[in-house]
Amino acid sequence: MKIEGKVLQINKSDKKGVSKSPINEGNFIEDFGLEGDAHGGKWHRQVSLLGIESINKMKNMGVEGLDYGAFAENITTEGIIVYELPIGTKLKIGETIQEVTQIGKECHSKCNIAKEIGKCVMPNEGIFTKVLKGGKVKAGDKIIILE
């Protein structure tokens, strides 16, 4: 397994259930998540990550207009197949240390992408982390698997 990837984009939204918008730099707060993001809080799904590899899969299935954040991911990644990381894996992302807490999620109501083509990658290929050490993260930062 490749042990290093990179951040392509940071995305946030002020409410749940919508696509996230790109921001230049995210301030990730210990035991909370991304400052100003609707998913932040004291729980196990503080930050969501999805690889460009998964987004490209959807593009190859004919879904058009997919921008970073379309799947409501906080961090769009490249170079690591994030959904293959075991729960408990620690990642150094920018200045932060994050721990993988969940792989995939059940979608409570089908998102627009699932409605459009009948499938979404987030339930199987998106992952969630909690922030162990806060700090700044921006596009281009390395993602390093610590253990």
C-alpha positions in Angstrom: 0.0 0.0 0.0 1.3 3.4 -0.9 2.1 5.4 2.3 1.9 8.9 0.9 -0.7 10.9 -0.9 -1.7 14.5 -1.2 -4.5 16.8 -0.5 -6.2 18.1 -3.7 -8.8 20.3 -2.0 -10.4 21.3 1.3 -14.2 21.7 1.2 -16.8 22.8 3.7 -20.5 23.6 4.1 -22.5 25.2 6.8 -25.3 22.6 6.7 -25.5 18.8 6.3 -26.8 17.0 3.2 -25.4 19.4 0.6 -22.3 19.5 -1.5 -19.3 21.4 0.0 -17.6 24.4 -1.4 -13.8 24.6 -1.9 -11.8 26.8 0.5 -8.1 27.8 0.3 -7.1 26.4 3.7 -8.9 24.6 6.5 -8.3 25.1 10.2 -8.9 21.6 11.7 -9.6 21.7 15.5 -8.6 18.9 17.8 -11.6 16.6 18.7 -13.9 18.7 16.6 -13.1 18.7 12.8 -13.0 21.5 10.2 -13.8 24.9 11.7 -17.0 26.2 10.3 -18.2 22.9 8.8 -21.6 21.4 9.6 -20.1 17.9 10.3 -17.7 19.2 13.0 -18.4 18.1 16.6 -17.4 15.7 19.4 -18.2 12.5 17.5 -16.3 9.9 15.4 -17.2 11.4 11.9 -15.5 14.8 12.3 -13.8 14.9 8.9 -14.7 13.1 5.6 -12.2 12.1 3.0 -12.7 10.9 -0.6 -10.1 10.1 -3.2 -10.1 11.6 -6.7 -9.8 8.0 -7.8 -13.3 7.4 -6.6 -14.6 10.6 -8.1 -13.0 9.6 -11.5 -14.8 6.3 -11.2 -18.1 8.2 -11.2 -17.0 10.4 -14.1 -16.2 7.2 -16.1 -19.7 6.0 -15.4 -21.0 9.1 -17.2 -21.7 11.5 -14.3 -20.9 15.0 -15.4 -20.1 18.2 -13.5 -18.4 16.6 -10.5 -16.3 19.1 -8.7 -14.3 18.7 -5.5 -16.8 18.6 -2.6 -19.7 17.2 -4.7 -19.8 14.1 -2.5 -19.7 16.4 0.6 -16.1 15.3 1.4 -14.0 17.7 3.5 -10.7 16.6 2.0 -10.4 15.4 -1.6 -7.3 13.2 -1.7 -5.0 11.7 -4.4 -2.5 8.8 -4.3 -3.8 6.7 -1.4 -6.8 4.4 -1.7 -8.4 5.8 1.5 -11.1 3.2 1.8 -8.4 0.4 2.1 -7.0 2.0 5.2 -7.9 0.0 8.4 -9.9 1.7 11.1 -7.4 3.1 13.7 -4.9 4.2 11.0 -3.3 7.5 11.9 -2.6 10.0 9.1 -0.5 13.2 9.1 -2.4 15.6 6.9 -0.8 19.0 6.6 -0.2 20.1 10.2 -2.8 17.7 11.6 -2.9 14.2 12.9 -6.1 12.3 12.2 -7.3 8.8 12.9 -9.5 6.8 10.6 -12.8 5.9 12.5 -15.2 4.7 9.8 -15.1 3.4 6.3 -18.1 4.3 4.2 -21.5 5.3 5.5 -25.1 4.5 4.9 -26.9 7.3 3.0 -30.1 8.1 4.7 -31.7 9.6 1.7 -30.4 9.1 -1.8 -28.2 12.0 -2.9 -28.6 13.7 -6.2 -25.8 11.7 -7.7 -27.3 8.4 -6.6 -30.7 9.5 -8.0 -29.0 10.5 -11.3 -27.2 7.2 -12.0 -28.3 4.9 -9.3 -25.0 4.7 -7.5 -22.8 6.9 -5.2 -19.2 6.2 -4.1 -19.3 7.8 -0.7 -21.2 4.9 1.1 -18.3 2.5 0.2 -15.3 4.6 -0.6 -15.5 7.7 1.6 -13.9 7.5 5.0 -14.2 9.4 8.2 -11.6 10.6 10.7 -11.4 12.3 14.0 -8.8 15.1 14.6 -6.2 14.0 17.2 -4.0 17.1 16.7 -5.3 20.3 15.1 -3.7 22.6 12.5 -3.9 24.0 9.0 -4.4 21.9 5.9 -4.4 23.2 2.3 -4.3 21.8 -1.2 -0.9 20.3 -2.0 -0.2 19.2 1.5 1.1 15.6 1.9 -0.9 12.8 3.5 1.4 10.4 5.3 0.3 7.1 6.8 1.9 7.0 10.3 0.9 3.4 11.3 
